[in-house]
Amino acid sequence: MKKEINVLDYASEIMNAVNRGVLLTAAADGKANTMSISWGSLGIEWNRVLFTTFVRLSRYTFEFLEKNGEFTISIPREGSPKKLIADCGSNSGRDMDKAKVFGFSYVAGETVNVPAVKEYPLVLECKVVYKQLQDEKAIAPDDLEKFYPKDESGKRDIHMAYTAEITKAYILE
Ligand SMILES: Cc1cc2nc3c(=O)[nH]c(=O)nc-3n(C[C@H](O)[C@H](O)[C@H](O)COP(=O)(O)O)c2cc1C
């Protein structure tokens, strides 16, 4: 069963969870992939409640988001298995089916063609309405060097910011 919620009533719980790590799932071509995120924000723009996530271009999940601009955010609550954050945040879906390897399951989304992680019951369904590659020239120099060091080829692994309308929010019960 799903209990629909008003996101703003849960803003504090959601943002405290983001700070510790939550799961982002994206899907395309009949396949889903889940990664951990801890950079994100809730906001309001264009009279909509929005969630912005920041995904580095090197992530396998980035490829899914570029194909299908929809995602779900799955947030742990009391009793949720904590280790999925480390599992999904230190392994790539390029090398494995994370749901199989780490033993979690998916439930279908209602307003998006992307599932959510059943074990993390607070779910935000999100549709991208705006995206922007972070402009490295506009990042404070100290942060640029700290968070985006150049690789051997001189490139920096910048984040794509995806701002999405939260089209449905609920708790799986
Ligand atoms: C707690 C935690 C938070 C993370 N937050 C982010 C994030 O906000 N953005 C990002 O691009 N990667 C973040 N990562 C790293 C990705 O989750 C990690 O690189 C993952 O293996 C990518 O999976 P994929 O290649 O299947 O997309 C985080 C990792 C952890 C453990």
The ligand as a MOL file (V3000), in Angstrom:
LIG
                    3D

  0  0  0     0  0            999 V3000
M  V30 BEGIN CTAB
M  V30 COUNTS 31 33 0 0 0
M  V30 BEGIN ATOM
M  V30 1 C 26.8890 8.3960 0.4260 0
M  V30 2 C 27.2020 8.5760 -1.0440 0
M  V30 3 C 26.7220 9.6890 -1.7160 0
M  V30 4 C 26.9860 9.9060 -3.0800 0
M  V30 5 N 26.4950 11.0240 -3.7010 0
M  V30 6 C 26.6940 11.2030 -5.0270 0
M  V30 7 C 26.1000 12.3240 -5.6980 0
M  V30 8 O 25.3660 13.1420 -5.1120 0
M  V30 9 N 26.3610 12.4710 -7.0350 0
M  V30 10 C 27.1660 11.5910 -7.7280 0
M  V30 11 O 27.3730 11.7700 -8.9460 0
M  V30 12 N 27.7090 10.5040 -7.1140 0
M  V30 13 C 27.4880 10.2870 -5.7850 0
M  V30 14 N 28.0040 9.1790 -5.1550 0
M  V30 15 C 28.7990 8.1930 -5.9270 0
M  V30 16 C 27.9360 7.2150 -6.7390 0
M  V30 17 O 26.8520 6.7100 -5.9840 0
M  V30 18 C 28.8300 6.0390 -7.1970 0
M  V30 19 O 29.8670 6.5230 -8.0290 0
M  V30 20 C 28.0600 4.9030 -7.8810 0
M  V30 21 O 28.8880 3.7730 -7.8800 0
M  V30 22 C 27.5990 5.2510 -9.2790 0
M  V30 23 O 26.9270 4.1340 -9.7920 0
M  V30 24 P 26.6250 3.9120 -11.3610 0
M  V30 25 O 27.9680 3.9030 -12.0790 0
M  V30 26 O 25.9220 2.5940 -11.3960 0
M  V30 27 O 25.7840 5.0670 -11.7880 0
M  V30 28 C 27.7640 8.9570 -3.7910 0
M  V30 29 C 28.2650 7.8120 -3.1120 0
M  V30 30 C 27.9810 7.6250 -1.7680 0
M  V30 31 C 28.5010 6.3980 -1.0600 0
M  V30 END ATOM
M  V30 BEGIN BOND
M  V30 1 1 1 2
M  V30 2 1 2 3
M  V30 3 2 2 30
M  V30 4 2 3 4
M  V30 5 1 4 5
M  V30 6 1 4 28
M  V30 7 2 5 6
M  V30 8 1 6 7
M  V30 9 1 6 13
M  V30 10 2 7 8
M  V30 11 1 7 9
M  V30 12 1 9 10
M  V30 13 2 10 11
M  V30 14 1 10 12
M  V30 15 2 12 13
M  V30 16 1 13 14
M  V30 17 1 14 15
M  V30 18 1 14 28
M  V30 19 1 15 16
M  V30 20 1 16 17
M  V30 21 1 16 18
M  V30 22 1 18 19
M  V30 23 1 18 20
M  V30 24 1 20 21
M  V30 25 1 20 22
M  V30 26 1 22 23
M  V30 27 1 23 24
M  V30 28 2 24 25
M  V30 29 1 24 26
M  V30 30 1 24 27
M  V30 31 2 28 29
M  V30 32 1 29 30
M  V30 33 1 30 31
M  V30 END BOND
M  V30 END CTAB
M  END
